[in-house]
Amino acid sequence: MPEYEITYRHDDGSLTAKIETHCATDKEAKIFAHAMKVDGACRFEVRQGETLIYARPQTFPVVQRTGF
């Protein structure tokens, strides 16, 4: 199964939480990201490696990945 990274962020872009998980499909990873939403998180991204799979809300600028 592919490995996915889900990051949750505050309004200011600061990291709230990060989850690394294995999911069978991109759709399963999206559903998991919604189900695990962290209190206080206003945005989140689902990535597989360096590829952005999904982000909510879609209108926010994607945060550049740097070391966590």
C-alpha positions as CSV (number, residue, x, y, z in Angstrom):
1,M,0.0,0.0,0.0
2,P,1.2,3.5,-0.7
3,E,2.3,5.7,2.1
4,Y,0.6,9.1,2.6
5,E,1.5,12.1,4.7
6,I,-1.3,14.3,6.0
7,T,-0.5,17.7,7.5
8,Y,-2.9,19.9,9.4
9,R,-2.2,23.6,9.8
10,H,-3.4,26.7,11.6
11,D,-4.5,29.9,9.8
12,D,-1.0,31.3,10.0
13,G,0.5,28.2,8.3
14,S,2.1,26.7,11.4
15,L,2.0,22.9,11.7
16,T,-0.7,21.6,14.0
17,A,-0.3,17.9,13.4
18,K,1.3,15.4,10.9
19,I,0.1,11.9,10.3
20,E,1.9,9.3,8.2
21,T,-0.3,6.4,7.1
22,H,-0.7,3.6,4.5
23,C,-3.9,3.7,2.4
24,A,-5.0,1.5,-0.5
25,T,-6.1,4.5,-2.7
26,D,-5.9,8.3,-2.9
27,K,-9.7,8.4,-2.1
28,E,-9.1,6.4,1.1
29,A,-6.4,8.8,2.1
30,K,-8.7,11.8,1.6
31,I,-11.5,10.2,3.6
32,F,-9.0,9.4,6.4
33,A,-7.7,13.0,6.4
34,H,-11.3,14.3,6.9
35,A,-12.0,11.7,9.6
36,M,-8.8,12.5,11.6
37,K,-9.2,16.3,11.4
38,V,-7.4,17.9,14.3
39,D,-9.2,20.5,16.5
40,G,-7.9,24.0,15.6
41,A,-6.7,23.0,12.2
42,C,-8.0,25.2,9.4
43,R,-6.3,23.6,6.5
44,F,-4.8,20.3,5.5
45,E,-2.9,18.6,2.8
46,V,-2.6,15.0,1.7
47,R,0.7,14.0,0.0
48,Q,2.1,10.9,-1.5
49,G,5.9,11.5,-1.5
50,E,6.3,15.0,-3.0
51,T,3.0,14.9,-4.9
52,L,0.1,16.9,-3.5
53,I,-3.0,14.6,-3.7
54,Y,-5.6,16.8,-1.9
55,A,-5.9,20.0,0.0
56,R,-8.6,21.8,1.9
57,P,-9.6,24.5,1.6
58,Q,-8.5,24.6,-2.0
59,T,-8.2,28.4,-2.0
60,F,-5.3,28.6,0.4
61,P,-1.7,28.9,-0.9
62,V,0.1,25.6,-0.6
63,V,2.8,25.8,2.0
64,Q,6.3,25.0,0.7
65,R,7.7,21.8,2.3
66,T,10.7,22.3,4.5
67,G,12.1,20.1,7.2
68,F,9.6,19.3,9.9
